[in-house]
Every structure is written in C-alpha cells, then in structure tokens.
C-alpha cells in the first residue's frame, strides 16, 4: 500500500498562513515521479507544473492555519492543527495507505489513532516522493495565496517575498504598519504590536509653528557643525524631528516649542515613556531605515525652542 507523505510550508514567515500538504501518490509510477524533490530546490515554474500533475493524479489534502489563529495557539500547536486538517481532508477521499511519513523530527499526529503508522524523517521532502509532492502542493498553494494579497497590500511586496522576513518586507512593516496577515507573535511584529496607533495620530503639534521650530533647531545645529541628514522623518510607528551627524556620531533630536521659556524647557517633556519611544525610533532607523550610518554611535537629544522668532534655542544630548 502507498505512503501518505506530509510536509509543511510557511513555518517561519512574518505574514501569511501555515500550510501542511498531504499526498498519496498513485500506485502506478508516473514519468513525473523522477522530478519530485524538495519544493525549495525547484523553480516556481516547475513547482507549478508538478503541482498540477500531483493534484490531478494523486490523493491530496491541505491544512491551513491563518496568521491570526497561529498567534492565538502558537507555532507548535498550529503545526499539529494544520497536519490534522490536512489528514482529515485526505481521509475524506477514502484512499488507503499503509504508512505516514512526516518531514522533520516531530510526530504531529501523536496521541491520535494514526500515531502508530507515523514515521518522522529529517529532509524527507528530498528522500520520499510522497513527501516531496506534499511539499510542492503546499508551497504552490501558499505562494498563490500570498501573491493574491499583493494587490490588496501593494506597499508590502507579498508577491516577491511571500511573507518571509526580507529586509524589504521588514522596512515596509516599519513604514506602513502591520496588516491582518502579519503574525503578531513573531518578531519584529510582536514588539510593534504594542504600537497600535499610528505615530501620525499621536504626534505633537505639527502646525507651521512646530515646523518653524524644527527648522530653527536644524539651522542652529548646522552652525554647531552638524550635518542634517533628515528632518521630520516619518514611519507608521514613529517620527523623528531631526537626524544629524557630527564627529562620527548620529543624533536623533526631539524638538519642543514653548511660547515662553517660563513654561519649561524641552527636557520637561521627555518623560520615561517618551525616552523609550525615542530610543525605539533611533534603533529602528539605524536597523531598517538606513545602512549608511550603521557604524555611527547613536545619541538621543532634545531641543527647547521659545520666543516669537524662535530665537531662544537650547539643545542638549540625553544621557
């Protein structure tokens, strides 16, 4: 009797579902059997061709666990649940099998009536044809799902990285926020999930007065020998008023305007929570916003501006 092969796709991405493929190949050998291998070793075109053949001539099942459900139960339980769903789907076809081979070291069918029939094998997707086939149909199905998301979320490039944590994908997350397809239990999404409100909605005064104050500080820093890298740098999660460099250091300056110096200076507004936000913004910029300054020593700074002509400026590094 034939083997029921099982393999997963999508264990590690930052977005999209986890998918388990289950396949029982036909008893009679097909010409395309010789082309079956680990889906990652095949071109997208070849995977597509083989997936069509597998689906047309084999008994197949897919088990899906979407990102939101995965976040609720965790990756280990999600793998088990997706396996159970894939097996249930294939069992509905009433095709007999004598053995179940699962790629990897963990029996996701433990504590079920099928447990005695399970063998686990590392790199089974490269050694057992039925597991290779399961890998292929799961990969093609998941890739199609992610590619179909691309028009809905055009900023994220899901058609390019299909949810995996590429540099471009992580930069898009910081720039535009998290979608419902992102896994909030995976880093960096987990840390960012606390920032549920866009920075633009929690921003301090961004009127022309605020911008004039920032420009006054930028001019002041230039006079002190700073090179201004960027002003009013914005992403979904944070904003930085002024980014400047001097003597191999990069400064991230928060600007506070007061009509009169008697209302307090900039340091008064730098609470512990604000300092944490500033640190997060600086680290995020250096890690995901630019590689040019990765060797610069980052320093936080605050600037207090007052006066009708923005003439009173106090700037100081923090810490």
C-alpha positions as CSV (number, residue, x, y, z in Angstrom):
1,X,0.0,0.0,0.0
2,X,1.2,3.6,-0.7
3,X,2.7,6.1,1.7
4,X,0.9,9.2,2.9
5,X,3.5,12.0,2.8
6,X,3.2,15.1,4.9
7,X,5.2,18.3,4.8
8,X,4.8,21.9,5.9
9,X,5.3,25.3,4.3
10,X,5.3,28.6,6.0
11,X,6.7,27.9,9.4
12,X,8.9,31.0,9.5
13,X,7.4,33.9,7.6
14,X,6.3,37.1,9.3
15,X,3.0,37.1,7.4
16,X,0.5,34.7,5.9
17,X,-0.8,31.2,6.8
18,X,1.0,28.0,7.8
19,X,0.1,25.3,5.2
20,X,0.5,21.5,5.5
21,X,0.4,19.3,2.4
22,X,-0.6,15.7,2.4
23,X,-0.2,13.4,-0.6
24,X,-0.8,9.8,-1.5
25,X,0.8,9.2,-4.9
26,X,-0.8,6.8,-7.4
27,X,0.3,3.1,-7.2
28,X,1.5,3.1,-10.8
29,X,4.7,5.1,-11.3
30,X,4.4,8.2,-13.5
31,X,7.1,9.8,-15.6
32,X,7.0,12.9,-13.5
33,X,7.9,11.0,-10.3
34,X,11.5,11.4,-11.2
35,X,11.2,15.2,-10.9
36,X,9.8,15.2,-7.4
37,X,12.1,16.8,-4.9
38,X,12.2,19.3,-2.1
39,X,10.0,22.2,-3.3
40,X,12.7,24.7,-2.4
41,X,15.0,23.0,-5.0
42,X,12.6,23.6,-7.8
43,X,11.9,26.7,-9.9
44,X,8.5,28.3,-9.5
45,X,7.5,27.3,-13.0
46,X,8.5,23.6,-12.3
47,X,6.6,23.6,-9.0
48,X,3.5,24.9,-10.7
49,X,3.8,22.2,-13.4
50,X,4.3,19.4,-10.9
51,X,1.6,20.7,-8.6
52,X,-1.0,20.4,-11.4
53,X,0.1,16.9,-12.1
54,X,0.0,15.9,-8.4
55,X,-3.4,17.4,-7.8
56,X,-4.8,15.7,-11.0
57,X,-3.4,12.2,-10.4
58,X,-2.9,11.8,-6.6
59,X,-5.0,11.9,-3.5
60,X,-4.2,15.3,-1.9
61,X,-5.1,17.4,1.1
62,X,-4.1,20.8,2.5
63,X,-4.3,22.0,6.1
64,X,-4.4,25.7,6.7
65,X,-3.8,27.8,9.8
66,X,-4.1,31.5,9.2
67,X,-1.9,34.1,10.9
68,X,-4.5,35.2,13.5
69,X,-5.2,31.6,14.6
70,X,-1.4,30.9,14.7
71,X,-0.9,33.8,17.0
72,X,-3.6,32.5,19.4
73,X,-2.3,29.0,19.7
74,X,1.4,29.2,18.9
75,X,3.5,27.7,16.2
76,X,3.8,24.2,17.7
77,X,0.0,23.7,18.1
78,X,-0.5,25.3,14.7
79,X,1.7,22.7,13.1
80,X,-0.2,20.0,14.7
81,X,-3.6,21.5,13.9
82,X,-2.7,22.1,10.2
83,X,-1.5,18.5,10.0
84,X,-4.7,17.2,11.4
85,X,-6.7,19.3,9.0
86,X,-4.7,18.1,6.0
87,X,-5.0,14.4,7.1
88,X,-8.8,14.8,7.7
89,X,-9.1,16.3,4.2
90,X,-7.3,13.4,2.6
91,X,-9.1,10.8,4.7
92,X,-12.4,12.0,3.2
93,X,-11.2,10.6,-0.1
94,X,-11.1,7.1,1.3
95,X,-7.8,6.2,-0.4
96,X,-5.9,3.5,1.5
97,X,-2.3,4.0,2.8
98,X,0.0,1.8,4.9
99,X,2.4,4.3,6.3
100,X,2.6,8.0,7.1
101,X,5.9,9.9,6.7
102,X,6.2,13.3,8.2
103,X,9.1,15.6,7.3
104,X,11.2,16.5,10.3
105,X,11.6,15.1,13.8
106,X,8.1,15.7,15.4
107,X,5.1,13.5,15.0
108,X,2.3,15.9,14.7
109,X,-0.2,13.0,14.8
110,X,0.9,11.8,18.2
111,X,-1.9,10.9,20.6
112,X,-4.2,10.1,17.7
113,X,-5.3,6.7,16.3
114,X,-2.9,7.3,13.4
115,X,0.2,7.7,15.6
116,X,1.4,4.0,15.2
117,X,1.6,4.5,11.4
118,X,3.8,7.6,11.5
119,X,7.5,7.7,10.8
120,X,9.3,11.0,11.0
121,X,12.3,11.7,8.8
122,X,14.6,14.7,8.6
123,X,14.7,16.0,5.0
124,X,12.0,13.5,4.0
125,X,11.0,16.1,1.3
126,X,14.2,15.2,-0.5
127,X,14.1,11.4,0.1
128,X,10.4,10.3,0.0
129,X,8.5,11.1,-3.2
130,X,5.1,11.4,-1.5
131,X,6.6,13.9,1.0
132,X,8.2,15.8,-1.9
133,X,4.8,16.0,-3.5
134,X,3.3,17.3,-0.3
135,X,5.9,19.9,-0.1
136,X,5.2,21.1,-3.7
137,X,1.5,21.4,-3.4
138,X,1.7,23.2,-0.1
139,X,4.3,25.6,-1.4
140,X,2.4,26.4,-4.6
141,X,-0.9,26.9,-2.7
142,X,0.7,29.2,-0.1
143,X,2.6,31.2,-2.7
144,X,-0.6,31.8,-4.6
145,X,-2.4,32.9,-1.5
146,X,0.4,35.5,-0.8
147,X,0.6,36.6,-4.4
148,X,-3.1,37.3,-4.4
149,X,-2.6,39.5,-1.4
150,X,-0.2,41.8,-3.2
151,X,-2.9,44.0,-4.9
152,X,-4.7,44.4,-1.6
153,X,-1.5,45.5,0.2
154,X,0.7,46.8,-2.6
155,X,3.2,48.5,-0.3
156,X,4.5,45.2,1.2
157,X,5.6,43.3,-1.9
158,X,3.9,40.0,-0.8
159,X,4.3,38.7,-4.4
160,X,8.1,39.0,-4.0
161,X,8.8,37.5,-0.6
162,X,5.5,35.7,0.1
163,X,5.6,36.9,3.7
164,X,9.2,36.0,4.7
165,X,11.2,38.4,6.7
166,X,13.3,40.0,3.9
167,X,14.9,43.4,4.5
168,X,12.4,45.0,2.1
169,X,9.5,43.4,4.0
170,X,10.6,44.5,7.4
171,X,11.2,48.0,6.1
172,X,7.7,48.0,4.7
173,X,6.3,46.9,8.1
174,X,8.1,49.8,9.9
175,X,7.0,52.3,7.2
176,X,3.3,51.2,6.8
177,X,2.4,49.2,9.9
178,X,1.0,45.7,10.4
179,X,-1.7,44.1,8.3
180,X,-4.2,41.5,9.5
181,X,-2.0,39.0,7.7
182,X,1.0,39.6,9.9
183,X,1.9,37.3,12.7
184,X,1.8,39.4,15.8
185,X,3.6,36.6,17.8
186,X,6.7,36.8,15.6
187,X,9.4,39.4,15.9
188,X,9.6,42.2,15.0
189,X,5.8,42.2,14.6
190,X,5.4,41.2,18.3
191,X,7.3,44.2,19.6
192,X,5.5,46.5,17.1
193,X,2.0,45.2,18.0
194,X,2.1,47.5,21.1
195,X,2.1,50.5,18.7
196,X,-1.5,50.1,17.7
197,X,-2.0,53.7,16.9
198,X,-0.1,55.4,14.0
199,X,2.6,57.9,15.1
200,X,0.8,60.5,13.0
201,X,-2.3,60.2,15.3
202,X,-0.3,60.6,18.5
203,X,2.1,63.3,17.1
204,X,2.7,66.5,18.9
205,X,1.7,69.8,17.3
206,X,2.7,69.6,13.6
207,X,1.4,73.1,12.6
208,X,3.6,75.6,10.9
209,X,4.8,76.8,14.3
210,X,6.1,73.3,15.1
211,X,7.8,73.1,11.7
212,X,9.4,76.5,12.1
213,X,10.7,75.5,15.5
214,X,12.3,72.4,14.0
215,X,13.8,74.4,11.2
216,X,15.3,76.8,13.7
217,X,16.9,74.0,15.6
218,X,18.2,72.5,12.3
219,X,19.8,75.8,11.5
220,X,21.3,76.0,14.9
221,X,22.8,72.5,14.6
222,X,24.3,73.4,11.2
223,X,26.0,76.4,12.9
224,X,27.4,74.0,15.5
225,X,29.0,71.8,12.8
226,X,26.2,69.2,12.4
227,X,25.3,67.7,9.0
228,X,21.5,67.4,8.8
229,X,20.6,64.0,7.4
230,X,16.8,64.3,7.6
231,X,14.0,66.4,9.1
232,X,10.6,65.2,10.1
233,X,11.4,61.5,9.3
234,X,8.1,59.6,9.4
235,X,7.1,56.0,9.5
236,X,3.8,54.3,10.7
237,X,5.2,53.7,14.2
238,X,7.4,56.7,14.9
239,X,8.6,60.1,13.9
240,X,12.0,61.8,14.4
241,X,12.2,65.6,14.3
242,X,15.8,65.9,13.2
243,X,18.6,63.4,12.4
244,X,22.1,64.8,12.2
245,X,25.7,63.7,12.3
246,X,28.8,65.2,13.8
247,X,32.2,63.7,14.5
248,X,31.2,60.1,13.8
249,X,28.1,60.3,15.9
250,X,24.4,60.4,14.8
251,X,22.0,62.4,16.8
252,X,18.2,62.0,17.0
253,X,16.7,65.2,18.2
254,X,13.2,65.8,19.7
255,X,12.1,69.4,19.3
256,X,9.8,71.1,21.8
257,X,8.4,74.6,21.3
258,X,7.2,76.9,24.1
259,X,5.9,80.4,23.6
260,X,7.9,81.4,26.7
261,X,10.8,79.8,28.4
262,X,8.9,80.2,31.6
263,X,6.6,77.3,30.5
264,X,9.6,74.9,30.9
265,X,12.2,73.7,28.5
266,X,12.4,70.6,26.3
267,X,13.7,68.3,28.9
268,X,10.4,68.7,30.9
269,X,8.5,66.9,28.0
270,X,11.0,64.0,27.9
271,X,9.2,61.5,30.1
272,X,10.3,57.9,30.6
273,X,7.8,56.8,28.1
274,X,8.9,59.4,25.6
275,X,12.5,58.4,26.1
276,X,11.6,54.8,25.3
277,X,9.8,55.9,22.1
278,X,12.9,58.0,21.1
279,X,15.2,55.0,21.7
280,X,12.9,52.7,19.7
281,X,12.8,55.2,16.8
282,X,16.6,55.6,16.8
283,X,17.3,51.9,16.8
284,X,14.7,51.3,14.1
285,X,16.1,53.9,11.9
286,X,19.6,52.5,12.2
287,X,18.5,48.9,11.7
288,X,15.9,49.3,9.0
289,X,15.9,52.9,7.7
290,X,19.5,53.3,6.7
291,X,22.7,51.3,6.5
292,X,24.9,54.3,5.7
293,X,25.2,55.2,9.4
294,X,25.3,51.8,11.0
295,X,28.8,52.4,12.3
296,X,27.9,55.8,13.9
297,X,27.4,56.0,17.6
298,X,23.7,56.9,18.2
299,X,22.8,59.6,20.7
300,X,19.4,61.0,21.7
301,X,19.0,64.7,22.1
302,X,16.3,67.3,23.0
303,X,15.9,70.8,21.9
304,X,13.8,73.5,23.5
305,X,12.7,76.5,21.4
306,X,10.9,79.6,22.6
307,X,10.3,83.2,21.5
308,X,8.1,84.7,18.8
309,X,11.0,84.5,16.4
310,X,12.2,81.1,17.7
311,X,15.3,82.9,18.9
312,X,15.8,81.0,22.2
313,X,17.2,77.6,21.5
314,X,18.6,75.1,23.9
315,X,20.0,71.8,22.6
316,X,21.4,69.0,24.7
317,X,22.2,65.3,24.3
318,X,20.3,63.0,26.6
319,X,22.3,60.6,28.8
